[in-house]
């Protein structure tokens, strides 16, 4: 299993995410009350949630070291269809019976050579914007889903996920969510994050490696949310990815098991 790399510096959340967090927290009272409602009622109508948390995750996909990442969080809903949070935008585009289609826009932070000593000589994978869609089908206690996400810039990769997810409320205060999925990626993504070209091989000392498109990982997660009261909640989520196929065979991969732990304290207005 990956070990915690205590010498790793904290990585900050994306600038726009922190900016959005601050803007929601500092909305002028006059703007919020223009429609005749109180500030609190307006924020409640938007289901505004602000939070702070921490992530424990590998320094890069395939690393054997874990880093600690502070995580500011915000989420708001508009028109009962649009959700804005730290990961980007999600639009409920269509829903009929058990079928639902969501459209998403966000970002891929890429990867920095400075993230881990094992990446010395590999160069950076640049930041990119992402767009995608997710189709889900309600089968009772769970949803079957497929999703596709394309990165514009950075890796220029296409990633698809097929799986099952479920949510269950044990009480008004305690709820659970879990998912299991297969993640596939195209050759652009695989070469960007797991490949080693001639130049990188000369600089890093790794052998040249050109992975093919295909199944990248098997991923599972489970999360629990406890509502302390009607405003404050605590969330803990544990994820585990297992790299497979050409991704697992990359010389950059030092550990196939990729765990991620998230803890968050949120306040819903």
C-alpha positions in Angstrom: 0.0 0.0 0.0 1.2 3.6 -0.6 3.0 5.2 2.3 2.4 8.7 3.7 5.1 11.0 2.4 5.4 13.4 5.3 7.9 15.7 3.5 5.4 16.5 0.7 4.1 20.0 0.8 0.4 20.8 0.9 -1.2 21.3 -2.5 -3.8 24.1 -2.7 -7.1 23.7 -4.4 -7.5 25.2 -7.9 -7.6 29.0 -7.9 -11.0 29.3 -9.4 -12.5 26.9 -6.9 -11.1 28.9 -4.0 -12.3 32.1 -5.7 -15.8 30.6 -6.1 -15.8 29.6 -2.4 -14.9 33.1 -1.4 -17.5 34.7 -3.7 -20.4 32.6 -2.3 -19.2 33.4 1.2 -19.1 37.1 0.6 -22.2 37.8 -1.5 -23.5 41.3 -0.7 -26.5 41.4 1.5 -28.3 43.7 -0.9 -27.9 41.4 -3.8 -29.2 38.5 -1.8 -32.2 40.4 -0.5 -33.2 42.1 -3.7 -36.1 39.8 -4.3 -37.7 40.5 -1.0 -36.4 37.5 0.9 -33.9 37.4 3.8 -30.3 36.6 3.2 -30.7 33.3 5.0 -33.8 32.3 3.0 -32.1 33.1 -0.3 -29.0 31.0 0.6 -31.3 28.2 1.7 -33.2 28.3 -1.6 -29.9 27.8 -3.4 -28.9 24.8 -1.1 -25.7 26.6 -0.5 -23.1 24.5 1.3 -19.7 25.7 2.4 -17.1 23.4 3.9 -13.5 22.5 4.6 -11.8 19.2 4.6 -8.7 17.2 3.8 -7.7 14.5 1.3 -5.2 11.7 1.7 -4.3 10.5 -1.8 -1.3 9.3 -3.9 1.0 12.1 -5.2 0.2 10.9 -8.7 -1.7 8.0 -10.3 0.5 5.0 -9.7 2.6 6.5 -6.9 3.6 4.6 -3.7 3.5 7.8 -1.6 0.5 9.6 -0.2 0.1 13.4 0.2 -2.2 15.5 2.4 -4.3 18.0 0.5 -6.4 20.7 2.2 -9.9 20.9 0.5 -12.1 24.0 0.6 -15.6 23.1 -0.6 -18.7 24.9 -1.9 -21.9 23.7 -3.6 -25.0 25.5 -4.8 -28.1 24.5 -6.9 -30.0 26.7 -9.3 -33.3 26.2 -11.0 -33.4 22.6 -9.6 -31.2 21.6 -12.5 -27.8 23.1 -12.3 -25.3 22.3 -9.6 -22.1 24.3 -9.1 -19.4 22.9 -6.9 -15.6 22.7 -6.5 -15.4 20.1 -9.3 -17.3 22.2 -11.9 -20.8 22.3 -13.3 -23.5 19.6 -13.6 -26.7 20.1 -15.5 -29.7 17.7 -15.2 -30.4 17.8 -18.9 -33.2 15.1 -19.2 -35.1 12.8 -16.9 -37.9 10.4 -17.8 -39.0 7.5 -15.5 -35.9 5.6 -14.4 -33.6 7.3 -17.0 -31.5 10.4 -16.4 -29.0 12.3 -18.5 -26.5 14.7 -16.9 -24.1 17.1 -18.7 -20.9 18.1 -16.9 -18.1 20.7 -17.3 -15.0 20.9 -15.1 -11.2 20.7 -15.2 -8.3 18.3 -15.1 -5.4 19.6 -13.0 -2.9 17.5 -14.9 0.3 16.4 -13.3 3.5 18.2 -12.3 7.0 16.7 -12.4 7.5 18.1 -9.0 4.7 16.0 -7.5 7.0 13.1 -6.7 10.7 12.2 -7.1 9.7 9.3 -9.3 8.5 11.8 -12.0 11.9 13.5 -12.4 12.5 14.0 -16.1 9.0 13.2 -17.1 7.8 16.8 -17.6 4.4 18.1 -16.8 0.9 17.2 -18.0 -0.8 20.5 -18.4 -4.1 21.7 -17.0 -7.2 21.1 -19.2 -10.9 21.8 -19.2 -13.3 18.9 -19.3 -16.7 18.2 -20.7 -18.8 15.1 -20.5 -22.1 13.3 -20.0 -23.5 10.7 -17.7 -26.4 8.4 -18.3 -28.0 6.5 -15.4 -30.8 4.1 -15.1 -32.6 3.5 -11.8 -33.0 -0.2 -11.0 -34.5 0.1 -7.5 -32.0 0.2 -4.7 -29.2 1.2 -7.1 -28.4 3.1 -10.4 -26.6 1.6 -13.4 -24.5 4.3 -15.1 -22.1 5.0 -17.9 -20.2 8.3 -18.3 -17.7 9.8 -20.7 -15.4 12.8 -20.1 -13.2 14.5 -22.7 -10.3 16.8 -21.7 -9.5 19.8 -23.9 -5.9 20.7 -23.5 -3.6 18.8 -21.1 -3.8 15.2 -21.9 -6.5 15.6 -24.6 -7.7 12.3 -23.2 -11.1 10.6 -23.2 -12.1 8.6 -20.1 -15.2 6.4 -19.7 -16.7 4.8 -16.7 -19.3 2.1 -16.4 -20.6 0.9 -13.0 -23.2 0.9 -10.3 -23.9 3.3 -7.5 -26.3 3.4 -4.6 -27.5 5.7 -1.8 -29.3 4.8 1.3 -30.6 6.9 4.2 -30.5 5.0 7.5 -32.2 7.9 9.3 -32.8 11.6 8.9 -29.2 12.1 10.1 -27.2 9.2 8.7 -26.8 8.3 5.1 -24.5 6.1 3.0 -23.4 6.1 -0.7 -21.3 3.5 -2.5 -20.1 2.8 -6.0 -18.2 0.3 -8.1 -17.0 1.0 -11.6 -14.7 0.1 -14.5 -12.6 3.0 -15.9 -11.5 3.0 -19.5 -9.2 5.5 -21.2 -8.1 6.3 -24.7 -4.5 6.3 -26.0 -4.0 10.1 -25.4 -4.8 9.7 -21.7 -2.8 6.5 -21.3 0.3 7.9 -23.0 0.1 11.2 -21.1 -0.1 9.6 -17.6 1.5 6.2 -18.0 3.6 6.4 -21.2 7.3 7.2 -21.5 8.5 8.6 -24.9 12.0 8.8 -26.1 12.8 12.2 -24.7 11.3 11.3 -21.3 13.3 8.0 -21.3 16.6 9.9 -21.9 15.8 12.4 -19.1 14.3 10.1 -16.5 16.1 6.8 -17.0 12.9 4.8 -17.5 12.6 2.5 -20.5 10.4 3.8 -23.4 6.8 2.6 -22.9 3.7 3.2 -25.1 0.5 2.0 -23.5 -2.7 1.3 -25.5 -6.2 2.4 -25.0 -8.3 0.1 -22.8 -9.3 -0.7 -19.3 -7.3 1.4 -16.8 -8.7 0.6 -13.4 -11.3 -0.9 -11.2 -12.6 1.6 -8.7 -14.8 1.4 -5.6 -15.9 3.9 -3.0 -18.0 4.1 0.1 -19.0 7.3 1.9 -21.0 8.1 5.1 -22.6 11.5 6.0 -23.8 12.3 9.4 -25.9 15.4 9.9 -25.1 16.9 13.3 -28.1 19.2 12.9 -30.1 20.8 10.1 -27.0 22.9 9.0 -23.8 21.0 10.0 -22.7 17.7 8.5 -19.7 15.5 8.6 -18.7 13.3 5.6 -16.1 10.6 5.4 -15.4 8.8 2.1 -12.9 6.0 1.3 -12.1 5.2 -2.3 -9.8 2.5 -3.7 -8.7 2.1 -7.3 -6.8 -0.8 -8.7 -4.7 -0.1 -11.8 -4.9 -2.9 -14.4 -3.7 -3.7 -17.9 -1.3 -1.4 -19.7 -1.6 1.2 -16.9 -0.5 -1.2 -14.2 2.5 -2.3 -16.4 3.8 1.2 -16.8 7.3 1.8 -15.3 5.9 4.9 -13.6 3.5 2.8 -11.5 5.1 2.0 -8.2 1.9 0.8 -6.5 -1.2 -0.6 -8.3 -3.5 0.0 -5.3 -4.5 3.6 -5.2 -6.4 4.6 -2.0 -8.0 8.0 -1.3 -9.5 9.2 2.0 -11.6 12.3 2.3 -12.9 14.0 5.4 -15.1 17.1 5.3 -17.1 19.4 7.6 -19.9 21.2 5.8 -22.4 23.9 6.7 -25.6 24.2 4.7 -27.4 27.5 4.8 
